[in-house]
Amino acid sequence: MPIVAVLVPGPAKNAEDRIVAIRQGMREAGLTEGINFNFAWRYADGVFDRLPALALELAALRPRVIIASAAAAPVAHRVLPDLPLVFTSYAADPIKAGFAESYVHPGGHATGNVMSAVGGEQALTGKRFNLFKELVPDLKALGFIGSSSLLAAIELNALQSVAGQFGFSVVRHEVRGLDDVEAAVLASIRDGVDALYVSGEPLLYNNMRRILPLVMAPGRPTVGTYPEWGRAGLLMSYSADLIDDFRRAGIYAAKILGGEKPANLPIEQASKFVLVLNLKTAKALGVTAPARLLAVADEVIES
């Protein structure tokens, strides 16, 4: 029976949730686990150095295709260059990463979906702050919490591009690793920031439990990317729907099992987005969410 390998950089709970979404996508494409294919999956639990070895473990099982998300995608592409790859939950440019020749005609062994919409990260950031300014209308200085990783750099550039449009400046203090986050937050507060932006980069996302208390301790409004950030405590989050990305990856994996080539499957851009408002955090901060924002929110966290 064909094996569909799945490699994710985060913890087991994240991996299990993603498997459910992949299974749904494959079912929509007409395939059933245990009848048409079986899963083999590994997770790095936030320790990215483990990803190459985990990819090789999966390769030893001779899968027909591998689905790899976020930081696991470039590792799978590098370590297993001949195995059909469906990347998902990927926020960088797959062309620059060497995954494909173009969005329409990938041309190689890899295809999948990216989290950016038409217009790229700048357009997504503009939408995010159009919403956030309704919560924090007097925002003048925003503290950026993120490292110099590829994704964090893309986010920072996008923030700096839209900052003038929304009337705020961006304050950044260097973060090289998790041990630097607290100092960066405190330095930002000393610089008088009105709110904090938490990068969606894997370093922070996969260590969310450690990061959240640090960014929330000063009592400033917080904004982030993925829905899990808003659910876990940030005031607001807005990004592409990660779970829907995995569902679509399942559809592509099913097509590849059916004989289609990754080279001929266009790379998809995000089309479904999730706005999460955390009213528990808003109440603690004394922030009132406008009725219009509550009406358009996909999720409102109240406890």
TARAVEN-V136752 format. One record per residue. RES is the residue in one small letter. OMEGA is omega as a letter, one per 20 degrees, with the letter a starting at -180 (NA if undefined). D_FIRST is the distance of its C-alpha to the first C-alpha in Angstrom with 2 decimals. Layout:
[[RES:OMEGA:D_FIRST] [RES:OMEGA:D_FIRST]]
//
This chain:
[[m:a:0.00] [p:r:3.84] [i:r:6.47] [v:r:9.75] [a:r:12.61] [v:a:15.88] [l:r:19.24] [v:a:22.47] [p:a:25.96] [g:a:27.27] [p:a:27.20] [a:a:24.60] [k:r:26.03] [n:a:25.63] [a:a:22.01] [e:r:21.32] [d:a:23.25] [r:r:21.38] [i:r:17.94] [v:a:19.48] [a:r:20.65] [i:r:17.44] [r:r:15.70] [q:a:18.70] [g:r:18.50] [m:r:14.94] [r:r:16.07] [e:r:19.13] [a:r:17.17] [g:a:15.55] [l:a:12.07] [t:r:11.51] [e:a:9.93] [g:r:8.27] [i:a:7.91] [n:a:6.69] [f:r:5.51] [n:r:6.88] [f:r:10.16] [a:a:11.88] [w:r:15.53] [r:r:18.94] [y:a:22.45] [a:r:25.70] [d:r:28.09] [g:r:30.49] [v:a:30.85] [f:r:29.89] [d:a:30.54] [r:a:27.38] [l:a:25.14] [p:a:24.94] [a:r:23.92] [l:r:21.28] [a:r:19.87] [l:r:19.80] [e:r:18.08] [l:a:15.17] [a:a:15.33] [a:r:15.12] [l:r:11.53] [r:r:10.84] [p:r:9.66] [r:a:9.67] [v:r:12.52] [i:r:14.85] [i:a:17.13] [a:a:20.39] [s:r:23.56] [a:a:27.25] [a:r:28.22] [a:a:24.65] [a:r:24.20] [p:r:26.73] [v:r:25.50] [a:a:21.90] [h:a:23.53] [r:a:25.85] [v:a:23.70] [l:a:20.59] [p:a:22.44] [d:a:19.94] [l:r:16.83] [p:a:16.72] [l:r:18.45] [v:r:19.19] [f:a:22.31] [t:a:23.81] [s:a:26.85] [y:a:28.50] [a:a:32.28] [a:a:33.41] [d:a:33.65] [p:r:30.39] [i:r:32.57] [k:r:34.85] [a:r:31.92] [g:r:30.75] [f:a:27.43] [a:r:28.48] [e:r:31.42] [s:r:32.10] [y:a:30.90] [v:a:30.74] [h:a:29.24] [p:r:27.31] [g:a:27.06] [g:a:24.73] [h:a:21.30] [a:r:22.07] [t:r:22.84] [g:a:22.99] [n:a:25.93] [v:a:29.16] [m:a:31.42] [s:r:34.56] [a:r:35.83] [v:a:37.95] [g:r:40.91] [g:a:38.98] [e:a:39.77] [q:r:43.46] [a:r:42.99] [l:r:40.76] [t:r:43.32] [g:r:46.12] [k:a:44.55] [r:a:43.92] [f:r:47.59] [n:r:48.92] [l:a:47.48] [f:a:48.45] [k:r:52.03] [e:r:52.43] [l:a:51.92] [v:a:53.95] [p:a:56.44] [d:a:58.68] [l:r:55.99] [k:a:57.85] [a:a:55.96] [l:r:52.25] [g:r:50.93] [f:r:47.68] [i:a:45.60] [g:a:43.04] [s:r:42.68] [s:r:42.87] [s:a:39.08] [l:a:37.87] [l:r:36.98] [a:r:40.17] [a:r:42.22] [i:r:40.82] [e:a:41.67] [l:r:45.11] [n:r:45.91] [a:r:44.98] [l:a:47.16] [q:r:50.05] [s:a:49.71] [v:a:50.10] [a:a:52.46] [g:r:55.60] [q:a:54.55] [f:r:54.24] [g:r:57.21] [f:r:55.79] [s:a:55.53] [v:r:52.60] [v:a:53.32] [r:r:50.95] [h:a:51.27] [e:r:49.07] [v:r:45.98] [r:a:44.43] [g:a:42.42] [l:a:42.13] [d:a:45.47] [d:a:47.23] [v:a:46.23] [e:r:49.04] [a:r:51.66] [a:r:50.46] [v:a:50.68] [l:r:54.16] [a:r:55.39] [s:r:54.26] [i:r:56.15] [r:r:59.22] [d:r:59.02] [g:r:59.35] [v:r:56.02] [d:a:55.71] [a:a:51.93] [l:r:48.92] [y:a:45.80] [v:a:42.74] [s:r:40.35] [g:a:36.68] [e:a:35.84] [p:a:33.10] [l:a:35.80] [l:a:37.46] [y:a:34.62] [n:r:32.62] [n:a:35.86] [m:a:37.08] [r:r:38.50] [r:a:40.72] [i:a:41.79] [l:a:42.68] [p:a:45.68] [l:a:47.12] [v:a:47.09] [m:a:48.23] [a:a:51.01] [p:r:53.64] [g:r:53.53] [r:r:52.86] [p:a:50.63] [t:r:47.16] [v:a:44.64] [g:a:41.11] [t:a:37.99] [y:a:34.85] [p:a:35.09] [e:r:34.49] [w:r:37.81] [g:r:39.74] [r:a:38.13] [a:r:38.96] [g:r:42.59] [l:a:43.44] [l:a:45.86] [m:r:43.71] [s:r:40.43] [y:r:39.20] [s:r:36.15] [a:a:33.08] [d:a:30.78] [l:a:28.14] [i:r:25.90] [d:r:26.06] [d:a:25.15] [f:r:21.85] [r:r:21.23] [r:r:21.90] [a:r:19.61] [g:r:16.75] [i:r:17.90] [y:r:17.92] [a:r:14.43] [a:r:13.30] [k:r:15.64] [i:r:14.31] [l:a:10.73] [g:r:12.87] [g:r:14.65] [e:a:17.60] [k:r:19.12] [p:a:20.35] [a:a:23.66] [n:a:24.21] [l:a:23.37] [p:r:26.68] [i:a:27.02] [e:r:27.96] [q:a:30.96] [a:r:31.49] [s:a:32.85] [k:a:32.81] [f:a:35.08] [v:r:36.05] [l:r:39.61] [v:r:40.07] [l:r:43.61] [n:a:44.36] [l:r:47.55] [k:r:47.81] [t:r:48.23] [a:r:50.50] [k:r:52.78] [a:a:53.03] [l:a:54.03] [g:a:56.40] [v:r:54.46] [t:r:54.62] [a:r:51.71] [p:a:53.14] [a:a:52.36] [r:a:50.87] [l:r:48.35] [l:a:47.41] [a:a:46.94] [v:a:44.45] [a:r:42.50] [d:r:38.91] [e:r:39.24] [v:a:42.48] [i:a:42.34] [e:r:45.31] [s:NA:44.71]]
//
